[in-house]
Amino acid sequence: MDVDVVAEPANTPAMGPQRHESLWFPGGDIVLSTDTYLFKVHKDVLALQSSVFKDMFELEQPVEGDVGVVQNVELFEGLPLVALVGDEGKDVAHLLQAAYYRECVTGPDSRIHN
């Protein structure tokens, strides 16, 4: 039996989204997933910046063990994982950088002032 084995080059990037370098916070309590990046961020920060996230987090969550409740929550390293389908990683990164790093939107050329 002949089997062709094709070795992947050592510099081939890993499949799937990777942790974003500056938007992966050790104290984060939710993981957002895009086509290219994973972001470990904070629900409170997202809720303050976005009514969409605020509404999503305010939805009543089923309690584990409730009779008749089927939980279908995806987890990543024990945290809720929210897949942002259709959103590009670079666009979400820009949004999150604006939420976390004020200098991104309040730089010297910005029209936004404190």
N, C-alpha and C positions, 0 to 999 in steps of 0.2 A: 504494500500500500504506500503510495506516494502522498506526502503531505507537504504543502507549501507553507512555510512559516515566514511571515513578513514581520520583521522587527521594526518597531516604531523608532524614529530618530530620538535621541536623548533630549533635544530641544523642542519637542512637540508639546504644546500646552495641554494641560489636563482638561478633560471633558467636563462640561457643565460650568455653572457660575462659580467664581472664586470670591473669597472674602475681600472686601474693599479695604485698602490699606489704611485710610484715615477715617473711615466711617464704620468701624468695627469696635464698638465700645464694650469693655469688659462688663460694665454694669447694665448693659442694654437688656431689655426685657421682651423684645420681639425681633424676629429676623425677617427682613424683606428680601425677596428674591426676584431678580430680573434675568434677562438673557445672558448677561455677562458677570454680574456682581451679586454678592450677598452683603447685606447691611445689617449689623446688629445695633439697633438703636433703641430709643426709649418711647414708649407709648405716650407719656405725658407731653413730651416735646412735639411729637407728631400731632397730637390732639390740639395743642395750642396753635399750631401753624395751619391746620387743615380741618375744615368742617367735615370732610369726607372721612378722615381717620377718626375724628371725634365721635361721629355717629356710629362708625363701625365698632369702636371700643365700648360704647355705651350699650350696645345690644346685650340683652341678658344672656349670659353664658350658662349652658346646662351644667348642673352639678354632677360630678362623677358619682355613679351609683344610683342616680335617679331611675326608677323603674320606667321602661319604655323609651328612655332617652338614648339615642344612638349618637355617640360623639365621633365626628369625622374631622378632627383637628390635626393638621399635619404639624409635626414637630421637627425642629432642627436643634440638636444638642440640648433637648429638653425644653426649648422655647417655642412658642407659636411661630409658625412659618406662614407668611403671607406672600403668595406668588403674584407679582404685578405683571400679569400677562399683557403683552403688547407694549409695555413701557421699556424703552431702551435703558440699559444700565447707566450710560453717560448722562442721560437726562435726569434720571432719579438721583444720581450723584450730585448734579448741580442743584437740584431742589433741596436735598439734605444738607449740602454745604451751606446754602443760604440760611437754613434753619439753625445750624449748629455754629457756624463761623461767621459772625457778623461782618467781619472785614470783607467777605465776599460780596456783600451788598452795600456796605457803607464805606467803601474805599474813597480815595481822593476825587475820583471822577464820578462818583455816585450822586444821584439826586436825592437819595434818602439820607436824612440827617437825624441825629438823636434829639 
